[in-house]
């Protein structure tokens, strides 16, 4: 429809609206919230005002009286609203949330908070031309699942070992991160590792963990981290490195990166490793803060990095003052 410009504006806006309603309804269904996505404006208004007549609701929401009357009749039948008749004028009545309606609106609040975060990211762009902006919005909304992104943020998220079903997501998520931050510094080594984690990591004694929300038929992967033992150590002084730590943009801010890094640290401690190292880039402020917080210390590179983007080398000692591994 985009090729016809403003002549299909109404159809394009309706397509967006229909898609969003379907996605929101999917979220409500998964979270067992007993309301329809189309009810939300009326429910929110009555939650804030207490009670209003059908005419007052229509005026405040800029909707037609018949449309509001039809919606509220359904909501009364579903026990979400209660009608109160004016004792002094039997022709007048007001509507307010029922106990079920109040409960539903309380339960939906955390869902709305996460939905707002995702939608704000989708609409965080500027454009001087409305039609150009509409095209960008369509690309953001229609290309991915709003429901999945919101549900990923609502959790729960588990850290599990990489399985075959996760391998494509492991590659896609890390490639998306590289293309976002270092589009001109993606090395052949990156592509080799990401396309074949079994051979390049696991068969070399390494481990890959993924952060997932358990879904059917395939888990939703929102984060990854990998670990490899380093050569040149000894049985009394084992060294390892962590790499490919990434979190989906929509799932950031929920502690997923910390959970992944903690999993890798706990594993190396239990396996009697002495030092855990990593490489990062000075431009990645959030990553640097995470590593600093977890006890990694910047040191000179022991050898040239394989990646031109890496300009910071860090180590975390896993030894106590007595030379024993800290558990």
C-alpha positions as CSV (number, residue, x, y, z in Angstrom):
1,X,0.0,0.0,0.0
2,X,2.9,2.3,0.6
3,X,3.4,2.9,-3.2
4,X,0.0,4.8,-3.3
5,X,1.0,7.4,-0.7
6,X,-1.6,9.4,1.0
7,X,-4.4,7.8,-0.9
8,X,-4.1,4.7,1.4
9,X,-3.6,6.6,4.6
10,X,-6.8,5.4,6.2
11,X,-6.1,1.8,5.2
12,X,-2.5,1.9,6.5
13,X,-3.6,3.4,9.8
14,X,-6.3,0.8,10.2
15,X,-3.8,-1.9,9.4
16,X,-1.6,-0.6,12.2
17,X,-4.5,-0.3,14.6
18,X,-5.8,-3.8,13.9
19,X,-2.3,-5.3,14.3
20,X,-1.8,-3.5,17.6
21,X,-5.2,-4.6,19.0
22,X,-4.4,-8.2,18.1
23,X,-1.0,-8.0,19.7
24,X,-2.3,-6.4,22.9
25,X,-5.1,-9.0,23.1
26,X,-2.4,-11.7,22.8
27,X,-0.6,-10.2,25.8
28,X,-3.8,-10.0,27.9
29,X,-4.6,-13.6,27.0
30,X,-1.1,-14.9,28.0
31,X,-1.3,-12.9,31.2
32,X,-4.8,-14.1,31.9
33,X,-6.2,-10.6,32.1
34,X,-10.0,-10.7,31.5
35,X,-10.4,-7.7,29.3
36,X,-10.6,-6.9,25.7
37,X,-8.0,-4.6,24.2
38,X,-10.8,-2.4,22.8
39,X,-12.1,-1.8,26.3
40,X,-9.0,-0.1,27.7
41,X,-9.8,3.6,27.0
42,X,-13.1,3.3,28.8
43,X,-11.7,1.3,31.7
44,X,-8.8,3.7,32.1
45,X,-11.0,6.7,32.1
46,X,-13.4,5.3,34.7
47,X,-10.4,4.1,36.8
48,X,-9.3,7.8,36.9
49,X,-12.6,9.5,37.3
50,X,-14.6,7.0,39.4
51,X,-18.0,7.2,37.5
52,X,-19.4,8.8,34.4
53,X,-22.4,8.6,32.2
54,X,-22.3,7.2,28.7
55,X,-22.5,10.6,27.2
56,X,-19.7,11.9,29.4
57,X,-17.5,9.0,28.4
58,X,-18.2,9.7,24.7
59,X,-17.4,13.4,25.1
60,X,-14.1,12.8,26.9
61,X,-12.9,10.1,24.6
62,X,-14.2,11.9,21.5
63,X,-16.2,8.8,20.5
64,X,-19.8,8.5,19.3
65,X,-22.5,7.9,21.8
66,X,-23.7,4.7,20.1
67,X,-20.2,3.3,20.0
68,X,-19.7,3.9,23.7
69,X,-23.1,2.6,24.5
70,X,-22.4,-0.7,22.6
71,X,-19.1,-1.1,24.3
72,X,-20.3,-0.4,27.8
73,X,-23.2,-2.8,27.4
74,X,-20.8,-5.6,26.6
75,X,-18.6,-4.6,29.6
76,X,-21.6,-4.7,31.9
77,X,-22.5,-8.2,30.6
78,X,-18.9,-9.3,31.3
79,X,-19.1,-7.9,34.9
80,X,-16.4,-5.3,34.3
81,X,-18.7,-2.4,34.8
82,X,-21.6,-1.6,37.1
83,X,-24.5,0.8,36.3
84,X,-26.0,3.1,39.0
85,X,-29.3,4.8,38.4
86,X,-29.7,8.4,39.7
87,X,-32.2,8.2,42.6
88,X,-33.5,11.7,41.8
89,X,-33.7,11.2,38.1
90,X,-34.4,7.7,36.9
91,X,-33.5,8.6,33.4
92,X,-29.9,9.3,34.4
93,X,-27.4,6.6,35.2
94,X,-23.6,6.4,35.6
95,X,-21.1,3.7,35.1
96,X,-18.2,2.6,37.3
97,X,-15.7,-0.2,37.5
98,X,-17.0,-3.4,39.2
99,X,-14.7,-5.4,41.6
100,X,-13.7,-7.5,38.6
101,X,-13.0,-4.4,36.6
102,X,-10.9,-2.9,39.4
103,X,-9.0,-6.1,39.8
104,X,-8.3,-6.4,36.1
105,X,-7.0,-2.9,35.9
106,X,-4.7,-3.5,38.9
107,X,-3.4,-6.7,37.2
108,X,-2.8,-5.0,33.9
109,X,-0.7,-2.2,35.3
110,X,2.7,-4.0,35.1
111,X,1.8,-5.1,31.6
112,X,1.1,-1.5,30.6
113,X,4.4,-0.4,32.0
114,X,6.4,-2.9,29.9
115,X,4.2,-2.2,26.9
116,X,4.9,1.6,27.2
117,X,8.7,0.9,27.2
118,X,8.5,-1.1,24.0
119,X,6.2,1.3,22.2
120,X,8.3,4.3,23.2
121,X,11.3,2.6,21.6
122,X,9.3,1.9,18.5
123,X,8.3,5.5,18.2
124,X,11.7,7.0,19.2
125,X,12.5,8.6,15.9
126,X,12.1,12.0,14.2
127,X,10.9,12.9,10.8
128,X,9.7,16.1,9.2
129,X,7.4,14.2,6.9
130,X,4.3,12.4,8.3
131,X,4.2,9.8,5.6
132,X,7.9,9.0,6.1
133,X,7.3,8.7,9.8
134,X,4.4,6.4,9.2
135,X,6.5,4.1,7.0
136,X,9.1,3.9,9.8
137,X,6.5,3.2,12.4
138,X,5.0,0.5,10.2
139,X,8.4,-1.1,9.8
140,X,8.9,-1.1,13.6
141,X,5.4,-2.4,14.5
142,X,4.7,-4.8,11.7
143,X,8.1,-6.4,11.4
144,X,8.2,-7.9,14.9
145,X,5.9,-9.2,17.6
146,X,4.9,-6.5,20.1
147,X,3.4,-9.3,22.2
148,X,6.6,-11.4,22.3
149,X,8.7,-8.4,23.2
150,X,6.4,-7.3,26.1
151,X,6.1,-10.9,27.3
152,X,9.9,-11.2,27.2
153,X,10.1,-8.3,29.6
154,X,7.5,-9.7,31.9
155,X,9.5,-13.0,32.2
156,X,10.3,-15.2,33.9
157,X,13.7,-15.6,32.2
158,X,15.8,-18.7,32.7
159,X,19.5,-19.1,32.0
160,X,20.0,-22.4,30.2
161,X,22.7,-24.2,28.2
162,X,22.6,-23.8,24.4
163,X,20.5,-26.3,22.6
164,X,20.1,-26.8,18.8
165,X,16.8,-24.8,18.9
166,X,18.7,-21.8,20.3
167,X,21.6,-21.7,17.7
168,X,19.9,-19.5,15.1
169,X,18.9,-17.0,17.8
170,X,22.4,-17.0,19.2
171,X,23.7,-16.0,15.8
172,X,21.0,-13.5,15.0
173,X,21.1,-11.7,18.3
174,X,24.9,-11.3,18.3
175,X,24.9,-10.2,14.6
176,X,22.2,-7.6,15.4
177,X,24.4,-6.3,18.2
178,X,27.5,-6.2,16.0
179,X,25.6,-4.5,13.1
180,X,24.2,-1.9,15.5
181,X,27.5,-0.9,17.2
182,X,30.3,-2.0,14.9
183,X,28.9,-2.5,11.4
184,X,32.3,-2.0,9.8
185,X,34.3,-4.1,12.2
186,X,32.6,-7.5,12.0
187,X,35.4,-10.0,11.7
188,X,35.5,-13.4,9.9
189,X,36.1,-14.9,13.3
190,X,32.7,-13.5,14.5
191,X,30.8,-15.1,11.7
192,X,32.7,-18.4,12.2
193,X,31.8,-18.6,15.9
194,X,28.2,-17.4,15.5
195,X,27.4,-19.8,12.7
196,X,28.9,-22.8,14.4
197,X,29.0,-22.5,18.2
198,X,29.1,-26.3,18.6
199,X,32.4,-26.6,16.8
200,X,34.0,-23.3,17.7
201,X,33.1,-23.2,21.4
202,X,31.6,-26.3,22.9
203,X,33.8,-28.9,21.2
204,X,36.8,-26.8,22.4
205,X,35.8,-27.2,26.0
206,X,33.7,-24.1,26.1
207,X,30.1,-23.4,27.2
208,X,27.3,-21.3,25.8
209,X,24.4,-20.1,27.9
210,X,21.3,-18.4,26.7
211,X,18.7,-16.4,28.5
212,X,15.2,-17.7,27.5
213,X,11.6,-17.3,28.1
214,X,10.1,-20.8,27.8
215,X,7.6,-20.8,25.0
216,X,6.2,-23.3,22.6
217,X,7.4,-24.7,20.2
218,X,10.7,-22.8,20.5
219,X,12.1,-20.8,23.4
220,X,12.3,-17.1,23.1
221,X,16.0,-16.2,23.4
222,X,16.7,-12.7,24.8
223,X,20.4,-13.0,25.8
224,X,23.6,-15.0,25.3
225,X,27.1,-15.4,26.8
226,X,29.9,-17.8,25.9
227,X,33.0,-19.1,27.8
228,X,36.2,-20.7,26.6
229,X,39.2,-22.0,28.6
230,X,42.4,-20.4,27.5
231,X,45.6,-22.2,26.5
232,X,48.8,-21.8,28.4
233,X,47.5,-22.3,31.9
234,X,48.2,-25.1,34.3
235,X,46.1,-27.4,36.5
236,X,46.8,-25.1,39.4
237,X,46.2,-21.8,37.5
238,X,43.5,-22.1,34.9
239,X,42.5,-19.2,32.8
240,X,39.3,-18.6,30.8
241,X,37.5,-15.9,28.9
242,X,33.9,-14.8,28.5
243,X,32.6,-13.3,25.2
244,X,29.5,-12.9,23.1
245,X,27.5,-11.3,25.9
246,X,24.5,-9.7,24.3
247,X,20.9,-8.9,25.2
248,X,18.0,-8.1,22.9
249,X,17.4,-4.4,22.8
250,X,13.8,-4.8,23.9
251,X,14.8,-6.9,27.0
252,X,17.5,-4.6,28.3
253,X,17.1,-3.0,31.7
254,X,15.7,-6.2,33.3
255,X,19.0,-7.6,34.7
256,X,19.5,-10.2,32.0
257,X,23.1,-9.3,31.3
258,X,23.9,-9.5,35.0
259,X,22.3,-12.9,35.3
260,X,24.2,-14.2,32.3
261,X,27.5,-12.9,33.6
262,X,26.9,-14.2,37.1
263,X,26.2,-17.6,35.5
264,X,29.5,-17.6,33.8
265,X,31.4,-16.4,36.9
266,X,29.8,-19.1,39.1
267,X,30.7,-21.8,36.6
268,X,34.3,-20.8,36.4
269,X,34.6,-20.6,40.2
270,X,33.1,-24.1,40.6
271,X,35.5,-25.4,37.9
272,X,38.5,-24.0,39.9
273,X,39.5,-21.4,37.3
274,X,41.9,-18.7,38.6
275,X,41.3,-15.8,36.2
276,X,38.4,-14.8,34.0
277,X,39.1,-12.3,31.2
278,X,37.2,-10.5,28.5
279,X,37.7,-7.9,25.8
280,X,35.3,-4.9,25.3
281,X,35.2,-1.5,23.7
282,X,35.6,1.8,25.5
283,X,32.6,3.2,23.7
284,X,30.3,0.6,25.4
285,X,29.5,2.5,28.7
286,X,26.8,0.1,29.9
287,X,29.0,-2.9,29.4
288,X,32.0,-1.3,31.1
289,X,29.8,-0.4,34.1
290,X,28.6,-4.0,34.3
291,X,32.2,-5.4,34.2
292,X,33.5,-2.9,36.8
293,X,30.6,-3.8,39.1
294,X,31.5,-7.5,38.9
295,X,35.1,-7.1,39.8
296,X,36.8,-7.0,36.4
297,X,39.9,-4.8,36.3
298,X,41.4,-3.2,33.2
299,X,44.9,-4.4,32.3
300,X,47.2,-4.2,29.3
301,X,46.4,-6.7,26.5
302,X,48.6,-9.8,27.0
303,X,48.5,-10.3,23.2
304,X,47.0,-8.4,20.2
305,X,43.2,-8.8,20.0
306,X,41.7,-10.6,17.1
307,X,39.1,-7.8,16.9
308,X,39.9,-4.2,15.8
309,X,36.9,-2.9,17.8
310,X,38.3,-4.2,21.1
311,X,40.4,-1.6,22.9
312,X,39.9,-2.7,26.5
313,X,41.1,-5.9,28.2
314,X,39.9,-6.8,31.6
315,X,40.5,-9.6,34.1
316,X,38.7,-10.9,37.2
317,X,40.7,-12.8,39.7
318,X,38.9,-15.8,41.2
319,X,41.5,-16.4,43.9
320,X,41.4,-15.4,47.5
321,X,44.4,-14.0,49.3
322,X,45.4,-17.5,50.3
323,X,45.5,-18.5,46.6
324,X,42.3,-20.6,46.8
325,X,39.4,-20.2,44.4
326,X,36.7,-18.0,45.9
327,X,33.4,-19.9,45.9
